[in-house]
Amino acid sequence: MNAIKNLIEKLCDLVMHGRFSDETEVITNTVSEVMPVVATEELPEKHPTMMQEVSGVNNAGNVVPLVATDTPLQKATRAMMAMEQFLGEQYDLRFNKLTSETEFRKRNLSGACFQPVGQRELNSFCIEARKQGIDCWDRDVSRYVFSDSIPEYHPFRLYMDELPDWDGIDRIDSLARRVSSVPLWVKCFHRWLLGMAAQWLETDRLHANSVSPVLVSRTQGKQKSTFCKLLLPRELQRYYTDSYDLSAQSAAECKLTEFGLIN
């Protein structure tokens, strides 16, 4: 910087004394002397207070600072990517097409089950991310968790896909005989159960299952509702209900799309 200052002073001196047009050789020599010195001088370092840091995460999963040379958009994008990576490493997230809910479970936790994401969980996600130095807010977490970035799934189709191949043994008739051995009942129950499973898989979108079994007993406590509930495996028990109000049409239609079995 001193070399540049000396060059300016010499040029000003030439101009003030009226020798600017006659001393081009002097100017050329002066510039030739100064430029090599300027090239070797180092620029002063930025003051530490000028370096605004924004946190991010590198490929190794470590939080790293992002310097102020990033634009506001770049900073926001980096922070969003860091948050997505953090949540992906800590949780399994999926979108339930039946309930229109995002579900989560802790990764690397034996026996962990998926649970719906609520406001309490969103707040916890945000707090955990900020503890890791990620510059995000609850609205950023919510925007990501409830977006199409989360893979969707259908509970019944997922359950069916994970079943082993059928071994060829028909177990429906023996199940029906636990209620009654009347041939008509066994036949109708068999057809109804297959039709219900077909609806779960949406194999036919034009026709619905029009058969409904009716369990009747002369006395109470015969575990009719218990039998119906046990028709669904443990993984799908959430989609059983015996609360159904036919007088509320809108609510009834919603339950038809949300539940797999209504008693």
N, C-alpha and C positions, 0 to 999 in steps of 0.2 A: 504493500500500500504506500510506503514511503517513496518508492520509485515512481509511482504514478503521480504523486504529489510534486516531486521534483520536475517531472516532465511538464506539468501544467504551469509551474512557476516560470520555467524557461520560455515556454510559448508566450505567456503573458508579457514577459520582459521584452521579447522581440516585437510584439505588437505595439506596446507602449512607446517604444523608441523608434517606431516607423521603419524597422528593418525586416518586417515580415516577408515582403516580396523579394528582397534581395538576399535573404539568408536561408534559402531553401536547403542549401547543402548543410547548414548548421542544424536545421530542424531534422533533416534525414539522419544525420549522425547521432543527434540526441535520442531520437526514437530507437535507432539501432542499438544504442547503449542501454536504454531503459528496458526494452521488451524482454530480453533474456532474464533480467532480474525479476520482472513482473511474473514471468512464467514459473519461476522457482519459488515464489512466495506462496504460502498457504493461506487460505481464507480462514478467518476466525470461526471457531466452533460456535454453534448455536447455544444460547443459554439454556440450561436445563429446564427453566420454567417455560420455555417455548415449545417443549416437546409434550404435547398432550397425548396421553395414552388411552387406547381403547382396547379392551381385552379381546382375544381370539383364541382359537385352539388349532394347533398344527396337526400334521398327520399322526404324530406320536401320541396325541391326546393331551399334550401339555399346553397350558395357557401361556400365550405369548402377547407382548404389547404391540399395538399397531400405532405407528407414529402419525403425527399431525399432517403428513403429506397426503393422507387419504382424504377424499371428499366425504361430505356427510353421507351421501348415498353409499359409498364404498364401506364406510364404517358400519352403517346399519346392515348392509348385506353380510359383512363378515360376522357381525354379532349374531345375526339370524342363523347363519350357517353353523356357527359354534354352538348355538343353543340346540339346533336340530341334531347335531352330532352327539352332544351330551345326552339328550333324551333318548336317542337311539341306542346309546351304549348302556344306559341305566335301566331302560324299560322296553317291554314289548307292547306295542300299540296296535290296535285294530278297530275298525268301524263296523258295528253291528247293523246289518241292513234291515233286520226285523224291528229293532227298537230305536234305530237312528241315534245310537249312543256310541261314543268312543270308549273303548275299554282298555285297561292297562294291567300289567303285572310286572313285578320286579324281576329283573333278569338275574340269572345265576342264583336263584333262591328255590331250593327244592320244595316241591309241593305247592308253589304259588299258583293261585287261581286268578283269572281275569275278573276285574271289578270295573263298574262304570266310573268314568272320570267325572267328578263333580267340582264345585268351586273350591272345596277344601283341598282336593288333590292338585288342582291347578296352582293354588297358592304355594303348595309344597314344592311342586316342580320349579316354580320361579325362584323360590328361596334357595333351593339346592343349586340351581344354575348360577345365581349371583354369588353364592359362597365359593364357587369355582372361578370367580373373576369374570364371568360372562355378563356383558352389559345388555341385559334384557329386562323387560317388564312383563307384568301379568298379561297384558293385552297381546304381547308378542307370543307368549306361550299359548294362550287361548286361540289365537288366530291360526297357529300351526296345528294344534291338537284337533281342532274342529275343521280341518281343511281336507281336500282330496289327496293331500300328501300321505295321509294315513291309509294303508290298504284296507279294503272292505272284505267282509265275509258274510256268509249265510250260515247260521248255527246248525240248521238241520242238514244242509248239504255237506258241511264240514264233517259232521258226525258220521254221515253215511259214507263219505269218501274214506274215512279212517277205519271203517269196519273191515274185518278180514273177508276173504272170498267165501261165498256160501258153500257149505259142505254138502248140500243136497238134501238135508233132513228138514222136513216140514214140522215146525214147532207150533204153528198157529192153532191147529186143530186141538192139540193137547192143552194149549192155553185156554181155548174156548170151553173145553169140557170141565174146567175148574168152576165154571158157572152153571152149565147145564150140558147134558149129553144129547139133547133133542137135536136131530139132524138139521132141521131148519135153522136153529140158532147157530150151530157150528158153521154151516155154510154161509150164512149172512155175516157172522162175525169175521170169518176169513176174508170175505170180499170187502167188508168195511175197512179192516185193518190195512189191507193192501192198497185200497183207495186212498186212505189217509197218508200212507207213506209216499204214494205217487204225488199227492198234492204237495208234500214237503219238498219233493225234488222238482216240482213244477214241470212234470213230464207232459202234462196236458193243460194248456192255458185256456182252452175253450170250454171245458166241462169241469164241473165241481163234483165233489163226492155227495151224492144225494141219499146215502144210506146212513141212518143213525141208530145205533143199538140202544135199547131201552131196558134198564135193569129194574125189576120190580120184585119186592118181597113183602110178605104180609106183616113182618115185624121189623122194627128198627135195629140198627147195630149189626147188620150183616156185612158191613165193610164194602158197600157198593162204591162209594166215593174213593175209598182206599184202593180198590181194584183198578178203577179208572186212572188214578194218579200214577200207579205203578206201571202202567202201560208205557210211560215215558221213562227212559233211562235217567240215571242220576245227572248226567251232563245236560239234559234237556228239561229237568224238573221246573226250571224257571218259567217255561213256556206252557205250563198247565195252570188252569184256573177253573174254579167252580163258582165264580162270582160273575153272573151274566144277567144284565137287565135288558130285556127285550123292548121295554117301553122307551128307552133312550136310544134312538136309532143310530145317531152319530157315534156314540160310545160303543155300541154293539159292533158296528162296522170296523172300528179301530181295533177291537179285540180280535176280530176275525183275521186281521192281517198280522197281529202281534203275537198271538198264541198258536201253539201247535195242536193243542187239545183243549176243548172247552166242555166241561161237564154241565 
